[in-house]
Amino acid sequence: MKTGLFPPSKRNGLLLHGALVVIFLAISGWGFYQLIRADVGPNFVIYLLIGLIAFAPAPFFGYRAYALARAEYILDRDSLELRWGLRDEDIPLTDIEWVRPVGDLTHPLRLPPMPMTGAILGLNRHPDLGIVEFMASDRRNLLLVATAKRVYAISPARPADFSQTFARAIELGSLTPAEPKSVYPSSVVTQAWTSGLTRYLWLMALFLNIGLFAWVSLLIPTFPRVALGLRPDRTPDAVPSVQLIILPLISTFLALAGWAAGLYFYRWPKQRVLSILLWISGALASLLFLIAVLFIITTPV
């Protein structure tokens, strides 16, 4: 039975990360919108780079927002569970040596690289404690949880209540010895990669999308106009060939979304069939986009 649920402060971090995602997606969308209107030349390359570079950080901050929304510190008589996105650390209470505020340290604790509200994450070395792993959202509420193997820096929104609950759980004693568990996001990727079918589907989607981008880049200077639709009278609606770039962009976005969703479901053995279906769908969709380009360039305009 759970003794206490202690989430970190989330509001400011979610607002910040949500705003960053919106800003980067807006810049990326503007770049791609200008791209499909630009003629082949320097402006085309500039808008393509703006769209791609601005889009790149959006999934990173999106995952951080998801990780913060899911973050919890769960304390019971047997264990302390630290959840942060796909990172999950389950520590038996008998393995915890002490819990104390960061202000009790003789030497100041340096934060990991690139700390920001809602995402103080990563590793850093302290002269007295050794390696400290941060899973925190707010530097003002930092608590240190020490085990024989590692020290964890967490930030429950109510640090005093957390410390009192921990002391009470220690006094009550453990009912059932818990097993330590460590789950990292990279471990899910590594575990999925060991499957031959998974590797084939990932590589198939990757090379199809790379090939689609390369092919479309070669076609755009060759075909001044292509048919991306039909007019009301069923005749081809010719548009500048630069708009072909929309197809590899959509294909890549769908492949990445399916890949990420598949990793989410792959964490549970009973739901891994959903992961495989998502990855099959991503590879099949990329192939269909490749076939679509073939039909477009063979349609007379």
Backbone hydrogen bonds, N-H to C=O, Kabsch-Sander energy under -0.5 kcal/mol:
donor,donor_aa,acceptor,acceptor_aa,energy
3,T,75,L,-1.1
4,G,75,L,-2.4
6,F,4,G,-0.5
6,F,73,Y,-3.1
9,S,155,S,-0.7
14,L,10,K,-2.8
15,L,11,R,-2.3
16,L,12,N,-2.4
17,H,13,G,-2.7
18,G,14,L,-2.6
19,A,15,L,-2.3
20,L,16,L,-2.2
21,V,17,H,-2.3
22,V,18,G,-2.2
23,I,19,A,-2.6
24,F,20,L,-2.6
25,L,21,V,-2.5
26,A,22,V,-2.4
27,I,23,I,-2.4
28,S,24,F,-2.6
29,G,25,L,-3.0
30,W,26,A,-2.4
31,G,27,I,-2.4
32,F,28,S,-2.5
33,Y,29,G,-2.4
34,Q,30,W,-2.5
35,L,31,G,-1.7
36,I,32,F,-1.9
37,R,33,Y,-0.5
37,R,34,Q,-0.6
38,A,34,Q,-1.0
38,A,35,L,-0.8
44,F,39,D,-0.5
45,V,41,G,-1.6
46,I,42,P,-2.4
47,Y,43,N,-2.7
48,L,44,F,-1.9
49,L,45,V,-2.4
50,I,46,I,-2.5
51,G,47,Y,-2.4
52,L,48,L,-2.4
53,I,49,L,-3.0
54,A,50,I,-2.3
55,F,51,G,-1.4
56,A,52,L,-1.7
58,A,55,F,-1.1
60,F,56,A,-0.6
61,F,57,P,-2.4
62,G,58,A,-2.4
63,Y,59,P,-2.6
64,R,60,F,-1.9
65,A,61,F,-2.1
66,Y,62,G,-2.2
67,A,63,Y,-3.1
68,L,64,R,-2.3
69,A,65,A,-2.3
70,R,66,Y,-1.8
71,A,67,A,-0.8
71,A,68,L,-0.6
72,E,83,R,-1.5
73,Y,6,F,-0.6
74,I,72,E,-0.5
74,I,81,E,-2.8
75,L,4,G,-2.6
75,L,73,Y,-0.6
76,D,79,S,-2.4
77,R,1,M,-0.6
80,L,91,I,-2.7
81,E,74,I,-3.2
82,L,80,L,-0.5
82,L,89,E,-3.3
83,R,72,E,-2.9
83,R,81,E,-0.6
84,W,87,R,-3.0
85,G,67,A,-1.0
87,R,84,W,-2.2
88,D,183,V,-2.5
89,E,82,L,-2.6
90,D,181,K,-3.1
91,I,80,L,-3.0
91,I,89,E,-0.6
93,L,78,D,-2.9
95,D,92,P,-1.8
96,I,93,L,-1.1
97,E,95,D,-0.5
97,E,146,A,-2.9
98,W,146,A,-1.0
100,R,144,L,-1.8
102,V,142,L,-1.6
104,D,101,P,-1.6
105,L,102,V,-1.4
110,R,108,P,-0.7
116,M,119,A,-1.0
118,G,137,S,-2.5
119,A,116,M,-2.8
120,I,136,A,-2.9
121,L,119,A,-1.0
122,G,134,F,-1.3
124,N,132,V,-1.9
126,H,130,G,-3.0
130,G,126,H,-2.3
132,V,124,N,-3.3
133,E,151,V,-2.7
134,F,122,G,-3.3
134,F,132,V,-0.5
135,M,153,A,-2.9
136,A,120,I,-1.8
141,N,138,D,-1.0
142,L,139,R,-0.8
143,L,154,I,-3.1
144,L,100,R,-3.1
145,V,152,Y,-3.0
146,A,98,W,-2.6
146,A,144,L,-0.6
147,T,150,R,-1.9
148,A,95,D,-0.6
151,V,131,I,-1.4
152,Y,145,V,-2.9
153,A,133,E,-3.0
154,I,143,L,-2.6
154,I,152,Y,-0.6
155,S,135,M,-0.6
157,A,7,P,-2.3
162,F,158,R,-2.1
163,S,159,P,-2.4
164,Q,160,A,-2.2
165,T,161,D,-2.5
166,F,162,F,-2.5
167,A,163,S,-2.3
168,R,164,Q,-2.2
169,A,165,T,-2.4
170,I,166,F,-2.2
171,E,167,A,-1.9
172,L,168,R,-2.2
173,G,169,A,-1.8
181,K,90,D,-2.0
183,V,88,D,-2.8
187,S,184,Y,-0.7
188,V,184,Y,-1.0
188,V,185,P,-0.6
189,V,185,P,-1.4
190,T,186,S,-2.5
191,Q,187,S,-2.4
192,A,188,V,-2.4
193,W,189,V,-2.3
194,T,190,T,-1.0
195,S,192,A,-1.5
199,R,195,S,-2.4
200,Y,196,G,-2.2
201,L,197,L,-2.3
202,W,198,T,-2.7
203,L,199,R,-2.7
204,M,200,Y,-2.3
205,A,201,L,-2.3
206,L,202,W,-2.4
207,F,203,L,-2.8
208,L,204,M,-2.2
209,N,205,A,-2.0
210,I,206,L,-2.4
211,G,207,F,-2.7
212,L,208,L,-2.2
213,F,209,N,-2.4
214,A,210,I,-2.4
215,W,211,G,-2.7
216,V,212,L,-2.5
217,S,213,F,-2.2
218,L,214,A,-1.5
219,L,215,W,-2.0
220,I,216,V,-2.2
222,T,218,L,-0.6
222,T,219,L,-0.6
223,F,219,L,-2.5
226,V,239,V,-2.6
227,A,296,I,-0.6
228,L,226,V,-0.7
228,L,237,D,-1.3
231,R,235,T,-3.1
234,R,231,R,-2.3
237,D,229,G,-2.9
238,A,236,P,-0.9
239,V,226,V,-3.0
241,S,224,P,-1.9
243,Q,240,P,-2.0
244,L,241,S,-2.1
245,I,242,V,-1.6
246,I,243,Q,-1.7
247,L,244,L,-1.5
249,L,245,I,-1.5
250,I,246,I,-2.5
251,S,247,L,-2.6
252,T,248,P,-2.5
253,F,249,L,-2.3
254,L,250,I,-2.5
255,A,251,S,-2.2
256,L,252,T,-2.6
257,A,253,F,-2.5
258,G,254,L,-2.4
259,W,255,A,-2.2
260,A,256,L,-2.5
261,A,257,A,-2.4
262,G,258,G,-2.3
263,L,259,W,-1.9
264,Y,260,A,-1.7
265,F,261,A,-1.8
266,Y,262,G,-1.7
267,R,263,L,-0.6
267,R,264,Y,-0.8
268,W,265,F,-1.5
271,Q,268,W,-1.8
272,R,269,P,-1.1
274,L,271,Q,-0.9
275,S,271,Q,-1.0
276,I,272,R,-2.2
277,L,273,V,-2.2
278,L,274,L,-2.3
279,W,275,S,-2.5
280,I,276,I,-2.5
281,S,277,L,-2.4
282,G,278,L,-2.3
283,A,279,W,-2.1
284,L,280,I,-2.7
285,A,281,S,-2.7
286,S,282,G,-2.0
287,L,283,A,-1.9
288,L,284,L,-2.3
289,F,285,A,-2.1
290,L,286,S,-1.7
291,I,287,L,-2.2
292,A,288,L,-2.4
293,V,289,F,-2.0
294,L,290,L,-1.5
295,F,291,I,-2.2
296,I,292,A,-2.3
297,I,293,V,-2.3
298,T,294,L,-1.2
299,T,295,F,-0.6
299,T,296,I,-0.9
